[in-house]
Amino acid sequence: MSVYRVEKSELPVVIFQADGSIMKGVVFLSAAAYSHMGQQTLLDLLKEHGDFFPFRSEGGEFCVTNKQTITHIRFEPPEQKEEYLSLGDREDVEIKFVGGEQLRGTLLIEMPEGRNRLFDFINAMEGFFLLQNEEAHYMVNVSQVRDISPKR
């Protein structure tokens, strides 16, 4: 065991790549996040410096995966111990990715008053954002979105 080893928890994910490939396995989350109190989240991992993160496939193979080639990641979030009130407007949307895949769900627009339109949100986004639907939670890579439209 290395003195540099840090205990991590495993989060099962399905990673959808821009080339149409799908990777099933786990990502590794730290017990503490750098930017807030509590455990690291998938979004925290995706926002970390660097273009790659560690991944282990269902078959047990390890690799480092390029964040930029991911269209979206499906996951089930760990249970929240504390409830908190989300401020913002919920928007039902349909997303079309560069490769033609589509995804529907609800996102939370947490923007200042007067800049809380879908247009403002998507233009202000960098990296990944959360989308939810009845099936699962998704982290969506804004750079792989071809277009996004509101669904009422």
N, CA, C and O of each residue as an XYZ file, in Angstrom:
608
protein
N       0.845     -1.185      0.000
C       0.000      0.000      0.000
C       0.887      1.244      0.000
O       1.869      1.315      0.739
N       0.542      2.199     -0.816
C       1.315      3.424     -0.952
C       0.867      4.460      0.078
O      -0.303      4.503      0.457
N       1.804      5.288      0.525
C       1.443      6.369      1.432
C       0.623      7.428      0.702
O      -0.009      8.273      1.336
N       0.631      7.384     -0.635
C      -0.111      8.358     -1.433
C      -1.527      7.885     -1.753
O      -2.300      8.624     -2.363
N      -1.869      6.684     -1.357
C      -3.184      6.119     -1.651
C      -4.260      6.852     -0.855
O      -4.095      7.105      0.339
N      -5.342      7.186     -1.509
C      -6.477      7.854     -0.877
C      -7.689      6.950     -1.054
O      -7.968      6.471     -2.153
N      -8.398      6.725      0.036
C      -9.595      5.883     -0.047
C     -10.651      6.566     -0.910
O     -10.931      7.755     -0.755
N     -11.221      5.796     -1.810
C     -12.246      6.314     -2.729
C     -13.442      5.379     -2.695
O     -13.313      4.192     -2.395
N     -14.604      5.928     -3.007
C     -15.803      5.097     -3.169
C     -16.057      4.942     -4.663
O     -15.653      5.783     -5.467
N     -16.722      3.869     -5.015
C     -17.004      3.593     -6.420
C     -18.434      3.992     -6.740
O     -19.359      3.683     -5.989
N     -18.607      4.681     -7.860
C     -19.934      5.059     -8.343
C     -20.162      4.380     -9.685
O     -19.451      4.665    -10.648
N     -21.153      3.476     -9.765
C     -21.450      2.833    -11.055
C     -21.969      3.868    -12.056
O     -22.811      4.700    -11.719
N     -21.457      3.807    -13.287
C     -21.845      4.746    -14.339
C     -21.931      4.028    -15.678
O     -21.372      2.948    -15.868
N     -22.646      4.660    -16.597
C     -22.632      4.270    -18.001
C     -22.202      5.516    -18.759
O     -22.871      6.548    -18.704
N     -21.073      5.414    -19.471
C     -20.509      6.554    -20.187
C     -20.825      6.409    -21.671
O     -20.493      5.398    -22.290
N     -21.467      7.422    -22.232
C     -21.811      7.455    -23.653
C     -20.801      8.353    -24.356
O     -20.656      9.524    -24.007
N     -20.106      7.805    -25.346
C     -19.065      8.525    -26.054
C     -19.598      9.108    -27.362
O     -20.581      8.616    -27.916
N     -18.940     10.159    -27.847
C     -19.348     10.825    -29.084
C     -19.262      9.899    -30.295
O     -19.987     10.103    -31.269
N     -18.394      8.888    -30.259
C     -18.278      7.956    -31.386
C     -19.343      6.863    -31.365
O     -19.338      5.978    -32.220
N     -20.265      6.919    -30.387
C     -21.346      5.936    -30.280
C     -21.039      4.784    -29.349
O     -21.923      3.977    -29.059
N     -19.806      4.686    -28.870
C     -19.471      3.592    -27.953
C     -20.016      3.882    -26.554
O     -20.241      5.031    -26.175
N     -20.218      2.803    -25.804
C     -20.766      2.887    -24.450
C     -19.841      2.117    -23.521
O     -19.446      0.988    -23.811
N     -19.503      2.742    -22.402
C     -18.619      2.126    -21.414
C     -19.380      1.984    -20.101
O     -19.873      2.973    -19.560
N     -19.478      0.750    -19.583
C     -20.125      0.502    -18.293
C     -19.059      0.144    -17.278
O     -18.160     -0.650    -17.557
N     -19.166      0.739    -16.091
C     -18.198      0.457    -15.059
C     -18.361      1.394    -13.882
O     -19.478      1.766    -13.523
N     -17.236      1.779    -13.277
C     -17.270      2.656    -12.112
C     -16.236      3.770    -12.243
O     -15.194      3.613    -12.878
N     -16.566      4.907    -11.614
C     -15.607      5.990    -11.406
C     -15.343      6.041     -9.912
O     -16.083      5.455     -9.123
N     -14.296      6.735     -9.529
C     -13.844      6.738     -8.147
C     -13.979      8.139     -7.559
O     -13.425      9.104     -8.085
N     -14.731      8.232     -6.451
C     -14.987      9.514     -5.804
C     -14.290      9.577     -4.453
O     -14.287      8.604     -3.699
N     -13.701     10.725     -4.156
C     -13.011     10.937     -2.885
C     -14.008     11.125     -1.749
O     -15.160     11.504     -1.960
N     -13.531     10.849     -0.541
C     -14.369     11.018      0.649
C     -14.658     12.490      0.918
O     -15.649     12.817      1.570
N     -13.800     13.381      0.421
C     -13.980     14.816      0.640
C     -13.784     15.557     -0.674
O     -12.899     15.231     -1.465
N     -14.622     16.552     -0.889
C     -14.524     17.390     -2.085
C     -13.621     18.583     -1.797
O     -13.483     19.006     -0.649
N     -13.009     19.119     -2.845
C     -12.161     20.302     -2.691
C     -12.972     21.582     -2.556
O     -12.536     22.518     -1.886
N     -14.142     21.637     -3.178
C     -14.872     22.903     -3.293
C     -16.042     23.060     -2.327
O     -16.662     24.123     -2.287
N     -16.358     22.022     -1.546
C     -17.479     22.118     -0.607
C     -17.321     21.045      0.468
O     -16.471     20.160      0.363
N     -18.144     21.138      1.489
C     -18.150     20.127      2.551
C     -18.795     18.856      2.012
O     -19.705     18.919      1.185
N     -18.335     17.732      2.467
C     -18.948     16.464      2.093
C     -18.166     15.725      1.031
O     -17.094     16.148      0.599
N     -18.742     14.603      0.626
C     -18.097     13.722     -0.342
C     -18.067     14.343     -1.732
O     -18.955     15.109     -2.105
N     -17.052     14.006     -2.477
C     -16.937     14.424     -3.870
C     -18.102     13.841     -4.664
O     -18.495     12.694     -4.447
N     -18.649     14.627     -5.579
C     -19.724     14.164     -6.455
C     -19.149     13.898     -7.845
O     -17.999     14.231     -8.130
N     -19.964     13.297     -8.695
C     -19.544     13.075    -10.077
C     -19.251     14.405    -10.760
O     -18.276     14.511    -11.504
N     -20.068     15.413    -10.523
C     -19.815     16.728    -11.118
C     -18.479     17.304    -10.631
O     -17.736     17.893    -11.415
N     -18.176     17.135     -9.341
C     -16.879     17.588     -8.823
C     -15.739     16.913     -9.574
O     -14.775     17.568     -9.969
N     -15.850     15.599     -9.771
C     -14.819     14.848    -10.490
C     -14.643     15.383    -11.908
O     -13.516     15.547    -12.376
N     -15.745     15.652    -12.588
C     -15.688     16.130    -13.969
C     -15.155     17.555    -14.072
O     -14.638     17.946    -15.118
N     -15.274     18.338    -12.994
C     -14.779     19.714    -12.997
C     -13.317     19.825    -12.569
O     -12.722     20.898    -12.668
N     -12.736     18.721    -12.093
C     -11.335     18.764    -11.682
C     -10.437     19.119    -12.857
O     -10.767     18.859    -14.014
N      -9.308     19.712    -12.542
C      -8.318     20.087    -13.555
C      -7.862     18.835    -14.307
O      -7.697     17.771    -13.710
N      -7.666     18.963    -15.576
C      -7.205     17.850    -16.397
C      -8.328     17.302    -17.258
O      -9.507     17.422    -16.926
N      -7.940     16.700    -18.367
C      -8.915     16.189    -19.331
C      -9.290     14.732    -19.112
O     -10.204     14.233    -19.770
N      -8.608     14.031    -18.201
C      -8.837     12.597    -18.028
C      -9.176     12.263    -16.586
O      -8.797     12.987    -15.665
N      -9.898     11.150    -16.393
C     -10.169     10.640    -15.053
C     -10.128      9.110    -15.095
O     -10.350      8.514    -16.149
N      -9.843      8.467    -13.944
C      -9.758      7.004    -13.909
C     -11.131      6.349    -14.013
O     -12.129      6.878    -13.524
N     -11.159      5.186    -14.658
C     -12.391      4.427    -14.888
C     -12.042      2.946    -14.860
O     -10.999      2.535    -15.368
N     -12.931      2.142    -14.257
C     -12.770      0.692    -14.304
C     -14.014      0.086    -14.928
O     -15.130      0.331    -14.468
N     -13.823     -0.704    -15.977
C     -14.951     -1.309    -16.697
C     -15.566     -2.437    -15.883
O     -14.983     -2.896    -14.901
N     -16.750     -2.880    -16.301
C     -17.413     -4.015    -15.653
C     -16.520     -5.254    -15.659
O     -16.586     -6.077    -14.745
N     -15.694     -5.382    -16.681
C     -14.784     -6.516    -16.793
C     -13.536     -6.394    -15.945
O     -12.733     -7.325    -15.899
N     -13.349     -5.253    -15.263
C     -12.213     -5.061    -14.378
C     -11.028     -4.352    -14.991
O     -10.018     -4.160    -14.315
N     -11.116     -3.951    -16.264
C      -9.999     -3.254    -16.902
C      -9.991     -1.781    -16.474
O     -11.030     -1.122    -16.450
N      -8.799     -1.284    -16.137
C      -8.637      0.121    -15.776
C      -8.190      0.919    -16.994
O      -7.443      0.419    -17.835
N      -8.650      2.158    -17.081
C      -8.173      3.087    -18.094
C      -8.353      4.498    -17.568
O      -8.983      4.705    -16.531
N      -7.809      5.455    -18.272
C      -8.121      6.856    -18.012
C      -8.920      7.341    -19.211
O      -8.542      7.106    -20.359
N     -10.007      8.006    -18.939
C     -10.990      8.368    -19.954
C     -10.981      9.871    -20.206
O     -10.897     10.664    -19.268
N     -11.068     10.253    -21.464
C     -11.064     11.651    -21.880
C     -12.453     12.256    -21.676
O     -13.426     11.780    -22.261
N     -12.552     13.291    -20.859
C     -13.824     13.971    -20.577
C     -14.432     14.577    -21.841
O     -15.653     14.579    -22.002
N     -13.584     15.091    -22.738
C     -14.065     15.824    -23.907
C     -14.793     14.942    -24.916
O     -15.592     15.446    -25.705
N     -14.533     13.636    -24.906
C     -15.169     12.731    -25.872
C     -16.497     12.167    -25.366
O     -17.176     11.434    -26.085
N     -16.863     12.505    -24.142
C     -18.096     12.004    -23.534
C     -19.260     12.912    -23.916
O     -19.156     14.134    -23.813
N     -20.376     12.314    -24.359
C     -21.586     13.108    -24.580
C     -22.358     13.240    -23.272
O     -22.765     14.337    -22.888
N     -22.557     12.099    -22.585
C     -23.253     12.131    -21.306
C     -22.925     10.881    -20.500
O     -22.461      9.873    -21.033
N     -23.182     10.981    -19.198
C     -22.923      9.884    -18.265
C     -24.203      9.631    -17.479
O     -24.759     10.545    -16.871
N     -24.664      8.385    -17.495
C     -25.846      8.002    -16.698
C     -25.362      7.448    -15.364
O     -24.405      6.675    -15.306
N     -26.048      7.861    -14.278
C     -25.655      7.405    -12.942
C     -26.835      7.521    -11.989
O     -27.799      8.240    -12.252
N     -26.741      6.811    -10.894
C     -27.682      6.961     -9.790
C     -26.919      7.643     -8.670
O     -25.930      7.100     -8.178
N     -27.364      8.831     -8.257
C     -26.606      9.541     -7.222
C     -26.704      8.824     -5.879
O     -27.712      8.180     -5.585
N     -25.652      8.937     -5.063
C     -25.741      8.392     -3.705
C     -26.857      9.104     -2.952
O     -27.190     10.252     -3.246
N     -27.423      8.414     -1.988
C     -28.518      9.026     -1.222
C     -28.030     10.265     -0.489
O     -26.954     10.277      0.109
N     -28.853     11.306     -0.553
C     -28.539     12.550      0.157
C     -28.956     12.389      1.613
O     -30.076     11.969      1.902
N     -28.059     12.720      2.519
C     -28.394     12.640      3.943
C     -29.181     13.858      4.388
O     -29.999     13.777      5.304
N     -28.934     14.988      3.739
C     -29.612     16.227      4.103
C     -30.388     16.740      2.902
O     -29.886     16.752      1.778
N     -31.598     17.156      3.154
C     -32.402     17.762      2.100
C     -32.043     19.241      2.011
O     -31.837     19.900      3.031
N     -31.971     19.749      0.806
C     -31.741     21.175      0.650
C     -32.684     21.694     -0.428
O     -33.112     20.951     -1.311
N     -32.991     22.950     -0.339
C     -33.904     23.577     -1.280
C     -33.118     24.087     -2.481
O     -32.209     24.903     -2.335
N     -33.471     23.605     -3.661
C     -32.814     24.067     -4.885
C     -33.499     25.332     -5.359
O     -34.716     25.370     -5.534
N     -32.717     26.347     -5.560
C     -33.246     27.594     -6.084
C     -32.999     27.610     -7.577
O     -31.903     27.287     -8.034
N     -33.994     27.978     -8.325
C     -33.848     28.031     -9.772
C     -35.114     27.570    -10.458
O     -36.077     27.159     -9.810
N     -35.101     27.644    -11.769
C     -36.261     27.269    -12.575
C     -36.012     25.917    -13.222
O     -34.957     25.687    -13.813
N     -36.982     25.031    -13.109
C     -36.886     23.733    -13.775
C     -37.357     23.888    -15.213
O     -38.355     24.554    -15.489
N     -36.617     23.258    -16.124
C     -36.939     23.347    -17.550
C     -36.865     21.948    -18.148
O     -35.833     21.282    -18.067
N     -37.980     21.506    -18.755
C     -37.987     20.244    -19.482
C     -37.401     20.504    -20.865
O     -37.823     21.423    -21.567
N     -36.411     19.673    -21.251
C     -35.691     19.906    -22.497
C     -35.486     18.612    -23.268
O     -35.573     17.509    -22.728
N     -35.210     18.793    -24.557
C     -34.743     17.706    -25.403
C     -33.383     18.123    -25.933
O     -33.214     19.219    -26.467
N     -32.410     17.222    -25.776
C     -31.045     17.494    -26.214
C     -30.728     16.578    -27.386
O     -31.019     15.383    -27.345
N     -30.132     17.139    -28.427
C     -29.609     16.361    -29.546
C     -28.100     16.544    -29.535
O     -27.596     17.667    -29.516
N     -27.384     15.415    -29.546
C     -25.925     15.450    -29.499
C     -25.352     15.468    -30.900
O     -26.044     15.175    -31.875
N     -24.085     15.814    -30.987
C     -23.382     15.914    -32.258
C     -23.524     14.623    -33.066
O     -23.694     14.685    -34.284
N     -23.459     13.465    -32.425
C     -23.565     12.176    -33.113
C     -24.980     11.754    -33.456
O     -25.167     10.701    -34.065
N     -25.996     12.549    -33.082
C     -27.378     12.248    -33.425
C     -28.209     11.673    -32.299
O     -29.434     11.629    -32.413
N     -27.589     11.229    -31.212
C     -28.349     10.683    -30.089
C     -29.174     11.790    -29.443
O     -28.804     12.964    -29.477
N     -30.309     11.387    -28.850
C     -31.201     12.341    -28.196
C     -31.418     11.939    -26.754
O     -31.331     10.762    -26.404
N     -31.701     12.929    -25.919
C     -31.953     12.708    -24.500
C     -32.965     13.741    -24.038
O     -32.852     14.926    -24.355
N     -33.960     13.278    -23.283
C     -34.961     14.193    -22.714
C     -34.855     14.171    -21.202
O     -34.504     13.155    -20.601
N     -35.165     15.308    -20.600
C     -35.146     15.372    -19.148
C     -35.389     16.778    -18.658
O     -35.792     17.666    -19.410
N     -35.131     16.958    -17.368
C     -35.352     18.247    -16.716
C     -34.025     18.747    -16.173
O     -33.278     17.996    -15.546
N     -33.737     20.017    -16.417
C     -32.553     20.632    -15.835
C     -32.981     21.778    -14.942
O     -34.102     22.276    -15.046
N     -32.091     22.189    -14.074
C     -32.360     23.281    -13.151
C     -31.524     24.474    -13.581
O     -30.295     24.413    -13.601
N     -32.210     25.565    -13.926
C     -31.525     26.785    -14.352
C     -31.345     27.672    -13.131
O     -32.294     28.294    -12.653
N     -30.113     27.722    -12.632
C     -29.778     28.540    -11.470
C     -28.955     29.724    -11.957
O     -27.726     29.735    -11.878
N     -29.670     30.712    -12.461
C     -29.037     31.903    -13.029
C     -29.663     33.134    -12.390
O     -30.767     33.058    -11.850
N     -28.967     34.269    -12.445
C     -29.519     35.506    -11.875
C     -30.818     35.925    -12.561
O     -31.043     35.619    -13.732
N     -31.647     36.614    -11.828
C     -32.908     37.150    -12.364
C     -32.626     37.936    -13.633
O     -31.707     38.754    -13.672
N     -33.409     37.692    -14.662
C     -33.234     38.368    -15.936
C     -32.297     37.621    -16.876
O     -32.211     37.946    -18.060
N     -31.589     36.614    -16.345
C     -30.690     35.803    -17.178
C     -30.976     34.315    -16.933
O     -30.078     33.474    -16.964
N     -32.259     34.025    -16.689
C     -32.625     32.664    -16.335
C     -33.371     31.931    -17.452
O     -34.205     31.064    -17.189
N     -33.064     32.286    -18.689
C     -33.632     31.574    -19.831
C     -32.739     30.397    -20.193
O     -31.573     30.362    -19.800
N     -33.272     29.432    -20.937
C     -32.491     28.298    -21.406
C     -31.288     28.786    -22.214
O     -30.186     28.258    -22.069
N     -31.497     29.786    -23.056
C     -30.436     30.382    -23.866
C     -29.285     30.878    -22.989
O     -28.118     30.618    -23.281
N     -29.627     31.596    -21.908
C     -28.610     32.124    -20.995
C     -27.865     30.979    -20.302
O     -26.639     31.003    -20.185
N     -28.618     29.988    -19.849
C     -28.042     28.847    -19.132
C     -27.027     28.103    -19.987
O     -25.896     27.874    -19.558
N     -27.432     27.726    -21.200
C     -26.566     26.896    -22.039
C     -25.324     27.674    -22.500
O     -24.249     27.095    -22.657
N     -25.477     28.973    -22.711
C     -24.318     29.789    -23.104
C     -23.355     30.028    -21.944
O     -22.163     30.243    -22.168
N     -23.852     29.994    -20.710
C     -23.000     30.212    -19.537
C     -22.330     28.916    -19.074
O     -21.363     28.949    -18.313
N     -22.839     27.798    -19.526
C     -22.344     26.495    -19.077
C     -20.955     26.191    -19.611
O     -20.638     26.486    -20.763
N     -20.148     25.608    -18.771
C     -18.839     25.082    -19.159
C     -18.754     23.668    -18.609
O     -19.139     23.424    -17.466
N     -18.266     22.756    -19.389
C     -18.119     21.386    -18.909
C     -19.436     20.630    -18.909
O     -20.087     20.497    -19.945
N     -19.821     20.138    -17.747
C     -20.984     19.267    -17.623
C     -22.078     19.915    -16.784
O     -21.807     20.743    -15.914
N     -23.332     19.520    -17.064
C     -24.458     19.948    -16.241
C     -25.369     18.755    -15.991
O     -25.335     17.771    -16.730
N     -26.186     18.850    -14.942
C     -27.068     17.762    -14.520
C     -28.396     17.819    -15.265
O     -29.003     18.880    -15.411
N     -28.830     16.647    -15.734
C     -30.143     16.467    -16.362
C     -30.775     15.253    -15.700
O     -30.107     14.238    -15.502
N     -32.051     15.345    -15.356
C     -32.746     14.233    -14.715
C     -33.985     13.866    -15.522
O     -34.639     14.726    -16.112
N     -34.295     12.560    -15.537
C     -35.586     12.107    -16.048
C     -36.055     10.945    -15.190
O     -35.432     10.641    -14.173
N     -37.141     10.288    -15.580
C     -37.707      9.222    -14.763
C     -36.744      8.048    -14.621
O     -36.783      7.331    -13.622
N     -35.886      7.850    -15.609
C     -34.993      6.697    -15.631
C     -33.761      6.869    -14.755
O     -33.398      5.956    -14.013
N     -33.115      8.025    -14.831
C     -31.823      8.194    -14.159
C     -31.422      9.659    -14.120
O     -32.163     10.547    -14.544
N     -30.222      9.878    -13.594
C     -29.572     11.183    -13.622
C     -28.484     11.109    -14.686
O     -27.911     10.048    -14.935
N     -28.208     12.250    -15.310
C     -27.187     12.316    -16.356
C     -26.315     13.541    -16.127
O     -26.796     14.590    -15.698
N     -25.038     13.394    -16.416
C     -24.139     14.526    -16.551
C     -23.945     14.707    -18.046
O     -23.476     13.800    -18.733
N     -24.306     15.879    -18.548
C     -24.271     16.169    -19.977
C     -23.105     17.095    -20.277
O     -22.918     18.113    -19.611
N     -22.327     16.734    -21.281
C     -21.178     17.537    -21.721
C     -21.683     18.604    -22.685
O     -22.091     18.289    -23.803
N     -21.659     19.859    -22.260
C     -22.204     20.944    -23.074
C     -21.488     21.066    -24.417
O     -22.098     21.500    -25.394
N     -20.217     20.697    -24.488
C     -19.476     20.830    -25.743
C     -19.878     19.784    -26.777
O     -19.502     19.903    -27.944
N     -20.634     18.758    -26.377
C     -21.105     17.737    -27.309
C     -22.586     17.922    -27.677
O     -23.146     17.111    -28.415
N     -23.218     18.984    -27.166
C     -24.637     19.264    -27.479
C     -24.720     19.946    -28.830
O     -24.107     20.991    -29.044
N     -25.491     19.344    -29.756
C     -25.716     19.982    -31.057
C     -26.787     21.054    -30.907
O     -26.603     22.191    -31.342
N     -27.917     20.683    -30.282
C     -28.941     21.674    -29.968
C     -29.776     21.194    -28.802
O     -29.832     20.003    -28.495
N     -30.424     22.153    -28.160
C     -31.259     21.892    -26.991
C     -32.520     22.724    -27.135
O     -32.456     23.902    -27.489
N     -33.666     22.115    -26.862
C     -34.932     22.850    -27.005
C     -35.844     22.555    -25.835
O     -35.850     21.446    -25.301
N     -36.626     23.570    -25.434
C     -37.577     23.372    -24.332
C     -38.729     22.478    -24.784
O     -39.163     22.537    -25.935
N     -39.215     21.654    -23.863
C     -40.379     20.802    -24.103
C     -41.399     21.090    -23.039
O     -41.103     20.966    -21.851
N     -42.552     21.459    -23.419
C     -43.616     21.807    -22.461
C     -44.615     20.698    -22.345
O     -45.578     20.811    -21.588
